Amino acid sequence: MKYRVVQIEQSIMRKNDALAAALRARFEASGTLVVNLLSSPGSGKTTLLEKTLARLAPRLRVGALVGDQATDNDARRLARSGAPVRQITTAAECRLDCDMITKALESWEPGPLDVLFIENVGNLICPAEYDLGEDLRVVLFAVTEGEDKPLKYPLAFNTAHVALVTKIDIADAVGYDRAAANRSMQEVHPGIEVLEVSAKTGAGMERWIALIEARRANKEREPLVTL
Amino acid sequence: MHELSVALNLVEGVQETAAREGIERVIAVHVRVGALSGIARDALMFSWELATAGTLAAESALRIEDVPLVVFCERCETERSPRAATGLLCPECGTACPKIVRGRELQLVAMEVPQ
């Protein structure tokens, strides 16, 4: 069959990127710092968030959107902190996207927020592709996961602003090789800020909390110019 | 793992262009997929058939152009392709190269339509 070629040249992500820009403008206007948490399943996102919300709640208005393929267990766990929490169940989807965030915000009224945490679906591949309009992308990586994980999932670590090494309280017991892990992280993202934390014992949590507070204060002081 | 939604996005892009240009049938669709895009070729191929069913691109071929990972090495001052599973390391000098030049593409490139 005779055919002709029609050029298109458009990114498949353009719809998500446009929605991300709209979300960014909205969060800019409300002065909300948005933090996107990425990790494999089981790295401790929910526990970290639980403790983070509890520590920040007395000083800042905090809330969370939580993505999972099924169940609202995480949202119920996090709601114990008293902060507004909304579960997004993604069903077949392996990550959150801006369409899901936008829709969740339509029917959720947490009141004005200083910091909105978004707990992504546990997965280090797909979530790295999707801009959610966040200010801060944080990748979590437990000491049990293998020091070469950043090399296996370079995009997640390359696009993150901060890496949190979690479950640091059991580092010695599992033979965590700090130097090797740091080397892997620096190989995919030289200069990435790395914090070691244990949500369970509280080790390192103060630095993490201080980082969030500083970023939030910074956003309030120097709002970015939006279109 | 999100190949089906990527395939649906592609079909949407094809439909928009077709509507604009008065195209009624699509024979093949060309896409560019980067090595770091997180898309598995086979899964995308499989999803294509499902995503196009009942559309003007039904039974069309999906032609995937794989784009290898290319980074810019600051020390060598040139583009390099890291070896597999070495993250973003320059294969020549071993420097970490966080600047990704190619490999993140997920691009709807073109389509073939009857003349």
Interface residues (C-beta under 8 A of the other chain):
Chain A: M1 K2 Y3 R4 V5 V6 Q7 I8 E9 Q10 S11 I12 M13 K15 A92 E93 C94 R95 N123 I125 C126 A128 E129 P150 L151 K152 P154 L155 N158 S184 Q186 E187 V188 H189 P190
Chain B: M1 H2 L4 S5 V6 N9 L10 E12 G13 V14 T17 E21 I23 I27 A28 V31 L36 S37 G38 A85 T86 G87 L88 L89 A96 P98 I100 R104 L106 Q107 L108 V109 A110 M111 E112 V113 P114 Q115
